[in-house]
Amino acid sequence: MKGTLISQEATRIRRATTINLQQRGIPWALLEEAMLLGACRKYLSWIDGQALEPIRSQSYFEPLIAEVREKPLPLGYAEYLRKQVRQLAKDWNELRESRHRPQESGYPDILL
């Protein structure tokens, strides 16, 4: 039951955050742009070996919402970010797989 309670609490928090965004009049397009921007930045930080913790809540996107609200993205930039997220996800997964694959050099702990 413990996992169920945690899941219920997480769901309650997500709903409250969603309602809060709606009440603040945050348009879906702005939220999507902030999430795409945040996802790209997160993947880049992982690929660069920095800030390896995952995005754990919607509150991660609050500063990004403010950033995009203050300085809207250029027309068409959201589509560019969508493509970037897909490519960065692929790059990240390949990087992770290469770290877990035995190296041909015979030294499995050394990354080439």
Residue pairs with C-beta under 8 A, 6 or more apart in sequence:
13 57
14 58
17 57
17 58
17 59
18 58
21 31
21 65
26 65
26 69
29 78
30 65
30 68
30 69
30 72
31 61
31 65
32 78
33 68
33 73
33 77
33 78
33 81
34 61
34 64
34 65
34 67
34 68
35 61
35 64
36 78
36 81
36 82
36 84
36 85
37 64
37 67
37 68
37 73
37 81
38 55
38 60
38 61
38 64
39 55
39 81
39 85
39 88
40 81
40 84
40 85
40 88
42 51
42 54
42 55
43 85
43 88
43 89
43 91
43 92
44 88
45 51
45 52
46 52
46 92
47 88
47 91
47 92
47 95
73 81
98 111
99 111
102 108
103 110
103 111
103 112
105 112
